Amino acid sequence: LLIVAAGLCKETGFCFFGLLAGWEILAGLLERRSLRNAARLARFTALMLLGSLACAVRVWYTGGTAIDNMDPHSNPIAVHDDRWVRLKTYALLHGIYMKLLIFPNFLSYD
């Protein structure tokens, strides 16, 4: 419940879904018991469904990444013509968020 609330508030909360999914995958690779792997698969599936649903609700509520109320100078990447540039930029930002989740040594006050 707290992870969903975090995801609805800030993008860093969505990175935690990926962190939990990664832990489940790594634990599944290290353990060979089929009964526990079935439970792990159920947890992983529930985690992915809940994370996808929370992400869809946030995109619906915020209107996605549209910048209708901002000029292009405020966020030039969002209006960049090349989709590949936008994709790499968003991936970099979420990678930085994931790094902050794992190693919270410095947090900016934005």
DABELLIN-V981100 format. One record per helix or strand of 2 or more residues. SS is the DSSP state (alpha for helix, beta for strand). FROM is the first residue (numbers start at 1). LEN is the number of residues. If there is no record, write none. Layout:
# DABELLIN-V981100
ss=[SS	SS]
from=[FROM	FROM]
len=[LEN	LEN]
This chain:
# DABELLIN-V981100
ss=[alpha	alpha	alpha	alpha]
from=[2	12	34	83]
len=[8	19	29	20]
